[in-house]
Structures are given as C-alpha cells and as structure tokens.
C-alpha cells in the first residue's frame, strides 16, 4: 500500500491535551439520542459535523450536509480547529479493558492511496446504497474525511510496531476518554521517519476491518473527480484516511457478534429446531456456571465451531457443532472453504435460512449484539424467542476470505473498541 502524510485539522486545545469533549464514536453506531447527549456536553463535538442526518442509513436533504460544512468552517474561523503546519502522520493508541484484561492497540493514522478492491485494499463486507449516499453527500459538501477507516496489515519483522512503540514512549499531544476507552494521539512530521514508515508498509496490503462504507465513499468521491478531470495523481482525494494496526498487535481484538430472533411463530421451541437441524450434534449445558460476558471465550474452550442456543426463559443452553461438513458444501457450493468454515456462515445457511424457516413469519426480526449478557436477558424477559451466541471470527479467516475476493456474511465481526472520530480530520483539497 501507498501511505501518505497530510496536514490534518485538529481541535486547538489552547495548550491543554484533553480531547474528550470533542470526540465521538463513529456515526454508524450512534442514535439520535447519542448525538444529543454528545452535543449537550460540548456543542463543538465532532458529531455535529459527522452525523448531520439521523439515522445515517440513507441520504438526507442537501441542507443538512451544507450545515455540517458550515459548522466546520465556523470552527476554523473561530480558531477551534487549526491545521498542522507540516504534513504528518498520527500515531494513535487506544487503551481499554475487556473480560478482566487491559489492552493497548497501536495504530497509525495516515492517508492510504485508494485503489479498486482487491488490489492494495481488501474489503470483507457488503456495502449498502443508503449509507454510501449519506457519506458521499457529506464528503462533497465538507471536502473532508472526518472519520478514519480501521485497517490491519502484516507487519513483517514488527518494523512498524517498533517505530510506533518508540514514538509512544513520549507524552501524547492529545489524550481523552470515550466510552471507557483512553484515546491518545501523537504527531510525526520528521521526513526521515515518514519515509521509513512508508517503506516498511509499501509491500503490505491492507485489509479493512471496520469502515467499509467510508472507504467505498472515498473511492467513489475520487472517481467522480477523476471523471470530471479535476485532479491529478497526487491530489489529496487520491487517499483515504486509515488507522492502520498490525495484524499481530495484542490489542487487535475481535469480538463475536451474537444473534437474537423474535417474531417467530408461537409454536416455536428450541426442541423443534434441534429436531429440524440434523446436520448438527447437540449437547445440553447448564447456564448457571457460564459467564455470558465472555460467552465467546467459553465456547472456544468447548471446541472449534461450538455455538450456543437459548430459547425464551433462558433456563437452558444447547451447544451445537456441525457434524456433517458436506452440508455446507451443498448449501454454499460457490463459496470458498474458508467461507464455508465460518460459524456465522454455518449459522445463517443451515439454521436461519433453512432449519428455522417453518417458524419464520413476516414479523421475524434478527438482531445483533456483541454483548452475551444482552442475549441472555432478551431470552429471559421474552423479548427474544431464540438467542444464539458465537465465537469470535479469527483474523486469519477475514484475511483469507478477503484475499480470495469474497465477502463475509452480515455482522461477522465486531472489532473492539471502535475508533474515535475527531482526533484528526483529513482535508481533501
């Protein structure tokens, strides 16, 4: 991949370094209520510009995007945002706790040259027209990339990790807290170090972990400018802002995304589903000793491919494992072996799209969460008739499927934590 430094726009903290009031989670995990709470805490929070239309799953009216652009210009004029004097890259660290352990994830925020998927940048998810239309309108009006894409790459010999570790021994310029995560940012403008970082990453492709709609939007925006003959090879719009993390970074944490189903026929029972799903082996387990905060880890200890099924009342749990691998070859003949081995693919093709069909209605809804306790609670309160807990998808599987040009089933991965929006903004002109 081809990375570049850029003169980023950042909040001017007037000699301080607490960025907390100004940053926000990515737009696509926020609700209108979340936006209101962030703005109540600070009217200059980046969410005012990054989420002009609620919900952002379709394009809103033109005026809301023009207002977002005007808000950014107002912040610049008032000195709330300032542009760095020199092209820079931005080492970025997130410190967080999960399941009783503390992690640190080291990233490098920089521009990555936009290429068609499968050349230097490899996606693994489908994208949808509505969110892309929303992001493209925002990009056209602001001419700015407000939120980075999370990507991972193979750091051969740990060269990049060692450089970042040395930089992060010093005090960060920005530090803040967002949803329990400590966010830290450094700035690097030394030309020799910039060249060393670019050289260390030049032969490595990048795999998109999170932010597929943002990357596709950047590519679409670039192609419209190219078609109009408005840019050359080195124009800033050739690059998309990424936060790049080494594949083997100990903080590159992938959580499972569990499922709940409601709106099934009244006669649905887990026992009937088990009888219908003959390709699986089933074993009953006691719920009481299971820590649902780390249900994915519990399942991993039971063996590869183990997934847990709960029904309304949440009094018992059945663990299923695919007993007949040929069933996936028959159900998904056009997919790769890596795809057919995914727990989420097995669940959807053989259970949700097949065994569960007799009880599906026009009111059936499948919802997703990385929170195992939320699945248990939904079943115990009767809000869900079925809960399914999964193991986390391995990064090696993401890489294999993306490298083969495949796309994973919806909600196959949950990279934790989400990146903060507002640490630095990347101009596109």
N, C-alpha and C positions, 0 to 999 in steps of 0.2 A: 504494500500500500504506500501511497504517496501522502505524507503528512506535511502540514504547514503551520507556521506560527501566524498569529494575527493580532492586530491592535484591538483588544477587547474593550468593550464598555462595561464598567463596573460601578457599583454604588460607591460614592465618596463618603467614607465613614469619618472624615474630619480628624484623622489621626487615631481613631479607635479601630477595633477589629471585629466587633460583634455584628455579624451579618444576619443574625437570627430574625429580626423584624422584617427583612426584605425578601427572604427566600420562601419557596413554596414547593410542595410535591409536584410532579408532572400533572399537566392539565387533565390527562385521561384517567386519573384515579381520584379526581375531585368531584364533589357535588356543588350545587349552588349554595348550600349551607356552608360547606367548607370555605368557599370563596368569600362569603360574607364574614365569616369568623376571621379569616386572614386579614381582610381589609379593615375590620373593626380594630385589630391590633396595630395596624400600620397602613395608612391609606396609600403609601408608596410601595406596598408589597408587589412583587413582580406579577402576581396573579391578575392584577388589574389590566395588564397588557397581554399576558399569555393565555388568558381564558375569557375572551370578550363575549363569547356566545355560550349559553348554558342550556342544555347539555351540549358538549362539543362533538357530538356524533353525527353532525350534519352541518352544512354551511348556513350561517345566519345572514341577516341583512347586511348590506355593504357598510352601513353607517357604524356598526359596532366595531368593525375592523379599522375603519378610519379613526374612530375614537381611541382605539388601542394605540395606533401610530401617533396620534396627537399627544397621548399621555406620555409616551416615550420622549417625544420632542420637548414636552414641558419639563420633564425631569432633567433633560440635558441642559435646557436653558436656565433652569434654576440651580444648576450645579449639583443636583442629586446623583446624576450619572456623569462620570468622566471617562474619557477614552485614554487608554495607555499610550504613552509616547512612542514605544518601540514594539515591533512585532514580538509576540511572546507565546509561549505555551504555559499551561497552568496545571502543575501537579496538584492533585485533589485527593484527599483522604477522607474516608468515612469510617468512624469508629462506632460499633454497635454491639449489642448483646443479643444472643439467641440461644434458647434452651440451656441457660446456665453458663454459657461461654461468651467471652468477649473477642470480637474480631476487629481487624483493621483491613480495609480494602484500599489499595493504592491505585489511582488512575491518572491518566494524563489527558487533560482536555486540550484538544488541538483541532485543526481542520483536517479532514480526510478527503482526498480527491474523490468526487462522486463518479462511479462507473456503473455500467449496467450490472444488475445482479448476476453473480457467478463469475465475475472477472477478478476483482480485488476485494469486493464486499459481498458477503454471503448472507442472505436472509434465511429464516426458517419458518416464517409465519405468513399466512394470507393477510392482505390488507383490504380495507373496505372503502367504497367510494365516498361515503359521508364524511368520515374523519379526514380523509385526504382533501376534500373540498374545503373543509373548515381551515385546515393548516395552510393550504395554498393561498386562500384569501388573506390570511394573517401575514404570510410571508410577503405577498405582493404589496401589501399596504405598509408594513413596517420596514421591509428590506433588511430584516434582521433575523438571525436564528437565536431564539430565546432559551431553548432547552436542548441539552446535548442528547445524542443517541448513546446508549451503552453498548460497547462492543468488546469482544475478547479476542486475543491473538496468542499465538505461540511465541513465547519469549525465549528464544534459543540461548542457552547458557545463562539465562537470568540477567542479561545485559541491561535491559531497561529497568528491571526491578532494582538492580544495584544502584543505578543512577538516581532513581526516584528516592531510594532509601537515604542516600547521601543528602539530597535536597531537603528531605523531610526531617532531617536531624535539626534543622534550624526552625525558628519560630515562624508559624504561618502568618500571612498578611491578613487573612480573614479566618474567623472561627465562629461557629454558631451551632445552635441546636434546632433540630427539626424532627418532630415525632419520635423523640428518644434517640436520635442519631446525632453524633457530633460531626460537623462538617468543617473541613479545613482546606484552605487554598493557599498555594504559593505561586510566585511568578518567576519565569525563567526567560530572559532575553539575551543571554550570552550567546553569541553567534557560534562559537565552537561547540558548546553543549547542545545547542539546537541542531547542529549538523550531526553530532554523534547520535542523538536520539533518532533523527530521521534515517540515518544509515542503519541503525540497529533494527528498525522496523520495516525497512524497504522491501525485503523479500517475504514478509509475513502477510498473508491475507487477514482480513478482519471479519469476524462473524458477529452479526447483530444479535445481541442478547435482548435488548428492550428498546423500543422506539422505531419499529418498522414503518409506521405512518410518517414519522418525522423524516426518516431517510428517503422514503419514496417521494415525499413532498419536495425535499431538497433537489432530488434528481429531476422531478417534473418542472420545478421552477427553472433549473438550469437549462433544460431542453427548450422551454419557451423563449428564453433569452437567446439561445443559440439559433433557433429557427428565425428569430427576428434580426439576426446578425448584429446583436448589441454587445457581444462580449468576445474576448479572446481567451486563449488557453490559460492565462494566469489571472483572470478576473476572480475576485473573491467568491463569486457564486458557483465556481467550479468545486468548491469544498463544502462539506457538511461538518458541523461541529459534533465531535465524538468525545466521550470519556472512555479511553481505552484502558482495559485491565488485562494483565497477563492471565492466561488460561489457568495457570497453576497458583495464582495468588490465593493465599489461605482465606481471604475474605470474599472470594467469588462464590457466594452461597446461593444455591438454587433450592427453593422450597417446592414441595408438591402443591398442586392445585386440586383440591378436593371438590366433589360434586354433591349437590342435594337435588332431589326431584320432588316436585309437588304437582297437584292436579292430575294424579293418576286415577284410574277407575277405583270406585270404593271397595271393590273386592280384592284389590291388590294385597298380597302378602309376600314377605321375603321367601317364605317356604315355597310358594308357587313359582317365584323367579328362579330359585335354585333348581327346581324340577325341570324348568324350561331350558336352563343353561347347562346342557350335558357335556359341553367341551371342557368344563372346569372340575377340579376337585375342590371340595368344600369341607371346612373344619370349624366347629363351633368353639368360640373363645369367650372367657369371662371378660366383661368390660371393666369391673371394679379395679383391677391392678394396672390398667393401661393409662398412661399419661398421654391424653389426647393433645397436649401442647406439642408433643413430638411424636405424633402417631406415625409419621413417615419413617422416623428412625426405628420405631418399634416394629413396623412391618419389614424394614430392611433386615432386621435380626431374624425374622421368620423365613427369609429366603427371597431370592430374586423373583420378581413378578407377583409377590403377595399383595393383595388388596383387600380392604375390609369393607363389609357391607352391614349397614344398620337399617332397621325399619322404625316406623313410628313407635314411640315409647322408649326406644334406645336402651332396652333392657338386655339385649344380647347382640353379639357381633359374630359374623361368619367371615372367615378368611378364605378367599378364593385364589386359586392359581390355575393357569391354563394347563390342562392335562394333554391336550391334543394340538400341538403346534401347527399341524397341517390345516387346522380350521382357519388360521389367519392367511395361509397361502390361498385357500379357496375364497375367503372373504375379501382379500385385497390383492388380487393377482398382479396388479400393475404397480404395486409399491415395492420398495427395496426391503431386504431382510432387516435392515436397521429400523425402518419404519414399522414393519410388522411386529418387531420385538418391543415396541413402546407400550408401557402399561396403559397409557391413555388411548392409544390406538386399539388395543385389545378390548378395553372397556367400551369404547364407542361402537366399534364394528360388531362385536359379538353380544354385548349386553344392551346398550341403549338403543342401537339401531336394529336389533334382532330379538333377543330374548324378552325385552321389555315391551315390545310392540303391542301385545294383546291388551295391555293396560294403559297405553298412551291415549290421551284424549286431546281435543283442541285446546284444553286449558293446561296441558302439561308444560311445566317450566323447569329447565335445568339451570341451576345457579352455581357459581364457582367461588371458592374461597381458599386461601392458604391456611386458614385457621381451623385446626381439627376440633377444638372445643366448640366452635360455632356449628360444626356439623352435628356434634353430639347434642347440643342444645336444641337445634332445629328439629331433630328427631324426637327428643324427649318432650318438647312442647307441642308436637303435632304439626308444626309449620312445614315439615317435610315428611313425606311418606317413605322416602328412601335416602340414605346417605351413603356415599362411597368415599373412602379415604385411600389415598395412593402414596406410593413412594416418590421421591423427587426424581426427575429426569436427569440423567447424567450428562455432563457437558460433552463427553465423547460422543454420545448419541446425537446431540444437537449438531456437532461438527460434522459427523458422518452424513446425516441427512441433508444438511445444507450444502455440503461439498458435492453431493450427488444431484443437486438441483431440486430436491424435494422440499415439501412444506409439511410441518407437523400439524397434528390436529389442534383445534382451537383450545387455548388455555392449557398448553402442555407444560409450560414453565412459569415460574414466578421467581424472578431474580430479586433478592432482598439484600439491602434496602433499595428503594427507588432513589434515583439521582435527585438532587435538589435542583430546582430551576431558579436562576437568578444569581448564581455565583459569578458568572461572567456571561456576557452576551456577544455574539459574533456578527459583525456587520457584513452585509452582502454587497457593499459598494465602496 
